[in-house]
Amino acid sequence: MRLVGLTGGIASGKSTLAAELRALGAPVIDADVLARAAVERGTPALAEVVRRFGPGVLGADGELDRKAMAARVFPDPDARARLEAIVHPAVRAAVAAETARLAASGSELAFYDVPLLYERGLEREVDCVVVVHAPRAMQLERLQARDGMTRAEAEARLDAQLPVDEKARRADVVISNEGDLASLRSRAAPLLAALRAGLGRRLPNAPPARY
């Protein structure tokens, strides 16, 4: 089975494209969903998070307070690294299990939807990488409108990731998202057809394919 990495910058449109690919019948392994499951109440990973960061990261229901956790780790690279060292091994194990399940069920292609693919070196674990790209100014506008963030908060979120321009430079396929959602969704079917027809990792120094 071919595993295609799907990534982009925050508020670039990656999740919209992933939803459209899923609607077209393509399996999509969502790293964020697996990361949330990894730290649900009662999991060993959540117990370790509480041990490292204290009970203040829990909500009244005993679940991880994600907003409080994000406020704690985004401004602090060391804290973020400590959290990732707890969560990422659990996510990797879940991805491996889901990939094996899909392959055993006869799937020939699946997408791995992961925001920090390049930041974590996961491009080596997929057959090719699709990046959804939007200019930084557009990312900031969308992030502030979507999540009610201040400009400074949105800038901090973007600065915590590899710039989307750099991701696009490294990609095998780039999907430009400077228009409306309908335009972005319309690119999903041609992309899926091309990948199923064999679009793969580009040659060294060759520009990425664009859809």
Secondary structure per residue as TSV (DSSP state, phi and psi in degrees):
chain	resnum	aa	ss	phi	psi
A	1	M	-	360.0	135.8
A	2	R	E	-86.4	129.3
A	3	L	E	-108.1	120.0
A	4	V	E	-105.8	120.7
A	5	G	E	-74.4	134.1
A	6	L	E	-122.7	119.0
A	7	T	E	-147.0	-177.1
A	8	G	E	168.0	-178.8
A	9	G	-	-84.0	163.4
A	10	I	T	-59.7	136.0
A	11	A	T	64.4	27.0
A	12	S	S	-91.9	-16.0
A	13	G	S	109.2	7.7
A	14	K	H	-58.8	-44.2
A	15	S	H	-66.4	-35.0
A	16	T	H	-64.1	-45.3
A	17	L	H	-64.4	-41.0
A	18	A	H	-60.9	-41.2
A	19	A	H	-64.0	-38.7
A	20	E	H	-68.7	-40.5
A	21	L	H	-62.0	-40.7
A	22	R	H	-63.9	-40.7
A	23	A	H	-63.7	-28.0
A	24	L	T	-82.6	0.5
A	25	G	T	100.2	3.1
A	26	A	-	-83.2	132.8
A	27	P	-	-66.4	135.5
A	28	V	E	-128.1	118.2
A	29	I	E	-91.1	116.4
A	30	D	E	-98.3	111.5
A	31	A	H	-62.8	-35.6
A	32	D	H	-66.5	-40.6
A	33	V	H	-62.2	-43.4
A	34	L	H	-67.3	-35.5
A	35	A	H	-67.0	-38.1
A	36	R	H	-65.9	-41.7
A	37	A	H	-64.5	-31.6
A	38	A	H	-65.4	-25.6
A	39	V	T	-118.1	28.4
A	40	E	S	-68.1	160.7
A	41	R	T	-55.2	131.8
A	42	G	T	94.6	-6.6
A	43	T	-	-84.7	151.8
A	44	P	H	-59.9	-34.7
A	45	A	H	-65.3	-40.7
A	46	L	H	-65.2	-40.0
A	47	A	H	-59.2	-39.5
A	48	E	H	-69.8	-37.6
A	49	V	H	-60.2	-45.1
A	50	V	H	-64.3	-39.6
A	51	R	H	-63.1	-39.6
A	52	R	H	-79.6	-37.3
A	53	F	H	-111.5	-9.6
A	54	G	-	94.7	161.0
A	55	P	G	-67.4	-12.0
A	56	G	G	-65.3	-11.9
A	57	V	G	-87.3	-0.1
A	58	L	B	-98.8	145.8
A	59	G	-	-84.0	178.3
A	60	A	T	-63.2	-23.8
A	61	D	T	-87.5	2.1
A	62	G	S	84.3	-2.0
A	63	E	S	-87.9	162.0
A	64	L	B	-63.9	130.1
A	65	D	-	-83.9	97.4
A	66	R	H	-66.4	-35.3
A	67	K	H	-66.4	-43.6
A	68	A	H	-65.7	-39.1
A	69	M	H	-65.1	-43.4
A	70	A	H	-62.2	-42.7
A	71	A	H	-62.6	-29.1
A	72	R	H	-76.4	-42.4
A	73	V	H	-98.0	-27.0
A	74	F	T	-63.2	-38.8
A	75	P	T	-80.0	-6.5
A	76	D	-	-125.4	98.8
A	77	P	H	-57.5	-36.2
A	78	D	H	-66.5	-42.2
A	79	A	H	-65.2	-39.6
A	80	R	H	-62.9	-40.9
A	81	A	H	-65.1	-37.7
A	82	R	H	-65.9	-40.8
A	83	L	H	-65.1	-44.9
A	84	E	H	-64.3	-33.5
A	85	A	H	-65.9	-23.2
A	86	I	H	-84.6	-45.5
A	87	V	H	-80.8	-41.3
A	88	H	H	-61.2	-40.2
A	89	P	H	-60.7	-37.6
A	90	A	H	-67.0	-38.3
A	91	V	H	-68.1	-42.8
A	92	R	H	-59.7	-41.4
A	93	A	H	-64.1	-40.5
A	94	A	H	-67.2	-38.7
A	95	V	H	-64.1	-43.7
A	96	A	H	-61.3	-41.1
A	97	A	H	-66.9	-41.7
A	98	E	H	-70.2	-38.0
A	99	T	H	-61.6	-43.7
A	100	A	H	-64.2	-39.2
A	101	R	H	-64.0	-44.4
A	102	L	H	-65.1	-42.4
A	103	A	H	-61.9	-41.4
A	104	A	H	-67.1	-27.1
A	105	S	T	-83.2	-4.1
A	106	G	T	100.4	5.1
A	107	S	-	-65.1	135.1
A	108	E	S	-96.1	-18.3
A	109	L	E	-151.4	140.3
A	110	A	E	-145.3	154.8
A	111	F	E	-104.1	142.0
A	112	Y	E	-110.9	102.9
A	113	D	E	-85.7	106.5
A	114	V	-	-143.0	118.0
A	115	P	T	-60.9	-39.5
A	116	L	T	-105.1	41.2
A	117	L	T	-58.0	-53.0
A	118	Y	T	-71.7	-37.2
A	119	E	T	-61.6	-28.2
A	120	R	T	-103.6	6.4
A	121	G	T	70.3	22.6
A	122	L	G	-79.9	-7.3
A	123	E	G	-61.3	-22.1
A	124	R	G	-76.3	-11.8
A	125	E	G	-103.7	3.4
A	126	V	S	-124.5	163.9
A	127	D	S	-81.5	-31.1
A	128	C	E	-159.2	167.2
A	129	V	E	-125.4	129.2
A	130	V	E	-106.7	126.9
A	131	V	E	-113.8	128.0
A	132	V	E	-91.1	121.7
A	133	H	E	-115.0	134.8
A	134	A	-	-138.9	144.6
A	135	P	-	-58.8	150.9
A	136	R	H	-56.4	-42.4
A	137	A	H	-59.6	-37.6
A	138	M	H	-71.5	-38.2
A	139	Q	H	-58.3	-45.7
A	140	L	H	-61.9	-45.0
A	141	E	H	-61.3	-46.3
A	142	R	H	-65.0	-41.1
A	143	L	H	-65.5	-42.8
A	144	Q	H	-65.4	-40.7
A	145	A	H	-71.3	-38.8
A	146	R	H	-74.4	-44.2
A	147	D	H	-109.7	2.3
A	148	G	-	66.4	29.2
A	149	M	-	-83.3	155.3
A	150	T	-	-75.2	166.6
A	151	R	H	-58.6	-42.7
A	152	A	H	-64.6	-40.4
A	153	E	H	-64.9	-42.0
A	154	A	H	-64.6	-41.6
A	155	E	H	-60.4	-41.4
A	156	A	H	-64.0	-39.6
A	157	R	H	-64.0	-43.0
A	158	L	H	-66.7	-38.6
A	159	D	H	-68.4	-17.7
A	160	A	T	-79.7	-8.0
A	161	Q	S	-115.9	159.2
A	162	L	-	-61.2	135.7
A	163	P	-	-54.7	140.5
A	164	V	H	-64.5	-27.2
A	165	D	H	-63.5	-38.2
A	166	E	H	-69.8	-38.1
A	167	K	H	-61.2	-43.2
A	168	A	H	-63.1	-37.1
A	169	R	H	-63.5	-35.9
A	170	R	H	-84.6	-13.3
A	171	A	-	-69.7	161.1
A	172	D	S	-89.5	-32.4
A	173	V	E	-138.6	135.6
A	174	V	E	-118.6	129.9
A	175	I	E	-108.1	115.3
A	176	S	E	-82.5	129.1
A	177	N	-	-124.8	74.7
A	178	E	-	-110.0	-0.1
A	179	G	S	-109.0	-148.4
A	180	D	-	-90.0	175.0
A	181	L	H	-65.8	-34.4
A	182	A	H	-61.8	-40.0
A	183	S	H	-64.3	-41.6
A	184	L	H	-64.5	-46.2
A	185	R	H	-61.9	-31.9
A	186	S	T	-66.9	-16.7
A	187	R	T	-85.6	-12.5
A	188	A	H	-65.6	-46.2
A	189	A	H	-64.1	-46.8
A	190	P	H	-61.5	-37.5
A	191	L	H	-62.9	-47.9
A	192	L	H	-61.9	-42.1
A	193	A	H	-62.8	-41.7
A	194	A	H	-66.2	-40.8
A	195	L	H	-66.7	-40.0
A	196	R	H	-66.9	-25.5
A	197	A	T	-84.9	-2.8
A	198	G	T	117.7	4.5
A	199	L	-	-56.2	125.9
A	200	G	-	-138.6	-158.5
A	201	R	-	-63.8	133.9
A	202	R	-	-73.2	163.8
A	203	L	-	-72.5	152.6
A	204	P	T	-54.1	135.0
A	205	N	T	70.2	1.6
A	206	A	-	-81.5	144.5
A	207	P	-	-67.9	153.4
A	208	P	-	-69.3	152.5
A	209	A	E	-69.3	152.0
A	210	R	E	-128.4	138.0
A	211	Y	-	-132.1	360.0
